[in-house]
Each structure stands twice: as structure tokens, then as C-alpha cells.
């Protein structure tokens, strides 16, 4: 069992599906990003305020393993946990369909940070109280 620290429930919208009637693979990145932003918001961390302070968090790598497809009107949960690994903040994010608790996607998202235009060594992640 994963030690998730945050989860959010969402619902598939019709326009997110492709001609096959399943969620387009690129849309999953939106779901993952929304979950990360909501997690940060839950910790009182604002992307806008970070940017105003010239602290830029950015994705450097994403791995997504597709397990089962989501379809129109499916309700699903994005669950996440994090680890700090050197210069990177790693988000491990899983998407589960609510109806049957099926794992639909497993993702690993690596985030790096620039402060005042310079790549950090990861120390900024400690100061954010994640």
C-alpha cells in the first residue's frame, strides 16, 4: 500500500475523450498537474506568489504507465506522494477509477527549481514545507 499524502477526486468531461471514446493520453498530464497544484495549494503554496519571488518550479521529466482507460463521465481519484531526491522533487501519482478502484495510470513526475534564474540543488523544497 502506498503512503499517499494527498488525493483529489475528478470527473472525466466529454471533450477530454478521443474518437475511441477514451480519455486522450495527453489529458492525463492535465489531471496530474491539477492534482500537484491542488496539493501545493493545500500547503498554502501559490505558484503565482512563487513566480513573483522568482522561484520557478518546473517539470523536468514525466513517466506515465497506462493501465486501464478512463471514459466519459468516469469519476476518478488522483493520489500522490512525494520524495526529495537530490535536486529533484519527485511526485508519484496514481489515478484510480472510483467505480471499481481500478488503477488506470501510474506516473512519476520529476520537478526541479530555479531561484533568481539559477538551478537550485533542491534546498528550496525543504523550505517550502512540503
C-alpha positions as CSV (number, residue, x, y, z in Angstrom):
1,X,0.0,0.0,0.0
2,X,1.3,3.4,-1.0
3,X,1.7,6.1,1.6
4,X,-0.3,8.8,-0.2
5,X,-0.3,12.3,1.3
6,X,-3.0,13.9,-0.9
7,X,-5.8,12.9,-3.1
8,X,-8.4,14.7,-5.3
9,X,-11.5,13.4,-7.0
10,X,-12.3,14.5,-10.5
11,X,-14.7,13.5,-13.3
12,X,-14.0,12.9,-17.0
13,X,-15.5,15.5,-19.3
14,X,-16.8,14.5,-22.7
15,X,-14.4,16.8,-24.6
16,X,-11.4,15.0,-23.0
17,X,-12.2,11.8,-24.9
18,X,-10.9,10.9,-28.3
19,X,-12.7,9.3,-31.2
20,X,-12.3,5.9,-29.5
21,X,-14.4,7.2,-26.5
22,X,-11.5,7.1,-24.1
23,X,-9.6,9.8,-22.4
24,X,-6.8,11.1,-24.7
25,X,-3.4,10.2,-23.3
26,X,-2.3,13.9,-23.2
27,X,-5.2,14.8,-21.0
28,X,-3.8,12.6,-18.2
29,X,-1.0,15.1,-17.8
30,X,-3.6,17.8,-17.1
31,X,-5.1,15.6,-14.4
32,X,-1.7,15.1,-12.8
33,X,-0.8,18.7,-13.0
34,X,-4.1,19.8,-11.4
35,X,-3.5,17.3,-8.6
36,X,0.0,18.7,-8.0
37,X,-1.2,22.3,-8.0
38,X,-4.1,21.5,-5.6
39,X,-1.6,19.7,-3.3
40,X,0.6,22.8,-3.2
41,X,-2.5,24.9,-2.6
42,X,-3.4,22.7,0.3
43,X,0.0,23.5,1.8
44,X,-0.6,27.3,1.2
45,X,1.9,27.4,-1.6
46,X,0.9,29.6,-4.5
47,X,2.5,29.2,-7.9
48,X,1.7,32.9,-8.6
49,X,3.4,34.0,-5.4
50,X,6.4,31.8,-6.0
51,X,6.8,33.2,-9.5
52,X,6.6,36.7,-8.2
53,X,9.5,35.8,-5.9
54,X,11.4,34.4,-9.0
55,X,11.1,30.9,-7.7
56,X,10.2,28.7,-10.7
57,X,9.2,25.1,-10.2
58,X,9.2,23.1,-13.5
59,X,8.7,19.6,-14.7
60,X,11.9,18.1,-16.0
61,X,10.6,14.5,-16.7
62,X,7.4,12.6,-16.7
63,X,6.9,8.8,-16.9
64,X,3.4,7.5,-17.3
65,X,2.3,3.9,-17.3
66,X,-1.2,3.5,-18.7
67,X,-3.0,0.6,-17.1
68,X,-6.8,1.0,-17.9
69,X,-8.7,3.6,-19.8
70,X,-11.0,6.2,-18.4
71,X,-14.1,7.0,-20.4
72,X,-16.7,9.8,-20.4
73,X,-18.3,10.6,-17.0
74,X,-16.0,8.3,-15.1
75,X,-15.2,9.6,-11.7
76,X,-11.6,9.1,-10.6
77,X,-9.2,9.9,-7.9
78,X,-5.6,11.2,-8.3
79,X,-3.5,10.2,-5.3
80,X,0.1,11.3,-4.7
81,X,3.1,11.1,-2.5
82,X,6.4,12.9,-2.8
83,X,10.1,12.3,-2.2
84,X,13.0,14.7,-2.4
85,X,15.9,13.1,-4.4
86,X,18.9,15.4,-4.7
87,X,18.0,18.4,-6.8
88,X,14.6,16.9,-7.7
89,X,11.2,16.8,-6.1
90,X,9.5,13.6,-7.2
91,X,5.8,13.3,-7.4
92,X,4.5,9.7,-7.5
93,X,0.9,10.0,-8.8
94,X,-1.7,7.2,-9.3
95,X,-5.1,7.5,-10.9
96,X,-7.9,5.2,-9.8
97,X,-11.4,4.8,-11.3
98,X,-13.8,5.2,-8.4
99,X,-16.4,2.7,-9.6
100,X,-14.1,-0.3,-9.3
101,X,-11.0,1.2,-7.7
102,X,-9.1,0.1,-10.8
103,X,-5.6,1.6,-11.2
104,X,-5.7,3.5,-14.5
105,X,-2.4,5.3,-14.5
106,X,0.8,5.3,-12.6
107,X,3.1,8.3,-13.0
108,X,6.4,9.6,-11.8
109,X,6.9,13.4,-12.2
110,X,10.3,15.0,-11.6
111,X,10.3,18.6,-10.7
112,X,13.3,21.0,-10.5
113,X,13.5,24.6,-9.3
114,X,15.2,27.8,-10.4
115,X,15.6,30.7,-8.0
116,X,16.6,34.0,-9.4
117,X,17.3,32.3,-12.7
118,X,19.7,29.7,-11.3
119,X,19.1,26.0,-10.9
120,X,18.9,25.0,-7.2
121,X,20.4,22.0,-5.5
122,X,17.0,21.1,-4.2
123,X,17.2,23.1,-0.9
124,X,14.2,25.2,-1.9
125,X,12.0,22.1,-1.5
126,X,12.9,21.8,2.2
127,X,12.0,25.5,2.8
128,X,8.5,25.0,1.2
129,X,7.5,22.6,4.0
130,X,6.1,20.0,1.6
